[in-house]
């Protein structure tokens, strides 16, 4: 039976973990290394650290923050933000990451996906898609658009076509963030997640909108997600990953290490 993963996300700005709503109104949530350790010990299957302003500011990933966090955890660790070359990826892997997440750079240079995959394996390459539902057209889900630079720029691509191409280019996973749902705690965009899961055969990680056990259960069933990522509910003590997984298991959702 396929087990679903529960992932804790650390959005990092200026060396601190922050959280906002729909990519704005950011508030401080703590130190990356401390939160990484806390969430791993509390049952998260994986940790994702995203340097959310690296691309917008035209700089590389804060490797020191990656190294400090990696030293604290014993679960798979994905890092994204500011990775534009194979050398950037190598520095992040050397600092302790198990996977890298590519967003703006992959859209600008799709061949980068395959280059990193050839060096480190497809399982080490995650393509992150920041998505907003289409504002026009008959189907806002199929018309959903891809955004880059921390959600600031329309990439000129639909989510469905880019998800398919990312897989063809060699991505091992897709990290799909609904910009409409991000930080709202009103639930994942299950329709969008299910559409991407149907368009690609690689695992899809749902992100944006987690606020309750019901939301996770919905995205694992109706949303067809292979994994679900959350930030606010873990950072601010709404629930731990272990508590969440125990409740999901009680509802018949197969999760990793539920106790």
Secondary structure by P-SEA (a helix, b strand, c coil): cbbbbbbbbbbccccbbbbbcccccccccccaaaaaaaaaaacccbbbbbcccccccccccaaaaaaaaaaccccbbbbbcccccaaaaaaaaaacccccccccccccccaaaaaaaaacccccbbbbbbccccccccccccccccccccccccccccaaaaaaaaaaacccccccccccccccccccaaaaaaaaaaacccbbbbbcccccaaaaaaaaccccccbbbbccccccccccaaaaaaaaaaacccccccc
